[in-house]
């Protein structure tokens, strides 16, 4: 799975989150920070992770979720790592 494909999938998930400014999703990059740039509440990060598990048909390890950074790149790396280990 390509990184671009994963980012596109994450954008689809983020479009369902009411607290995120939808305009900011048009210019999302790997360096985009969920909390600083998209103003995502930290509590919403768990919901985003759960939706990513469903969308990409995988299950994250709890420790990986605990250690997850707040950049889009961190989510992409986690998805690739989890896919590789499954």
VENLIN-V433405 format. One record per residue. RES is the residue in three letters. PSI is psi in whole degrees, 0 to 359 (999 if undefined). Layout:
BEGIN
res=RES psi=PSI
res=RES psi=PSI
END
This chain:
BEGIN
res=UNK psi=131
res=UNK psi=150
res=UNK psi=320
res=UNK psi=319
res=UNK psi=318
res=UNK psi=316
res=UNK psi=317
res=UNK psi=320
res=UNK psi=321
res=UNK psi=321
res=UNK psi=318
res=UNK psi=319
res=UNK psi=314
res=UNK psi=333
res=UNK psi=344
res=UNK psi=356
res=UNK psi=112
res=UNK psi=332
res=UNK psi=352
res=UNK psi=134
res=UNK psi=111
res=UNK psi=331
res=UNK psi=325
res=UNK psi=342
res=UNK psi=344
res=UNK psi=336
res=UNK psi=34
res=UNK psi=139
res=UNK psi=173
res=UNK psi=332
res=UNK psi=350
res=UNK psi=133
res=UNK psi=125
res=UNK psi=317
res=UNK psi=309
res=UNK psi=314
res=UNK psi=319
res=UNK psi=355
res=UNK psi=37
res=UNK psi=126
res=UNK psi=140
res=UNK psi=329
res=UNK psi=333
res=UNK psi=340
res=UNK psi=324
res=UNK psi=318
res=UNK psi=320
res=UNK psi=317
res=UNK psi=317
res=UNK psi=318
res=UNK psi=325
res=UNK psi=322
res=UNK psi=315
res=UNK psi=312
res=UNK psi=317
res=UNK psi=6
res=UNK psi=59
res=UNK psi=172
res=UNK psi=120
res=UNK psi=147
res=UNK psi=139
res=UNK psi=321
res=UNK psi=322
res=UNK psi=321
res=UNK psi=317
res=UNK psi=325
res=UNK psi=0
res=UNK psi=132
res=UNK psi=183
res=UNK psi=9
res=UNK psi=154
res=UNK psi=320
res=UNK psi=320
res=UNK psi=319
res=UNK psi=316
res=UNK psi=314
res=UNK psi=319
res=UNK psi=318
res=UNK psi=315
res=UNK psi=316
res=UNK psi=316
res=UNK psi=319
res=UNK psi=317
res=UNK psi=329
res=UNK psi=357
res=UNK psi=999
END
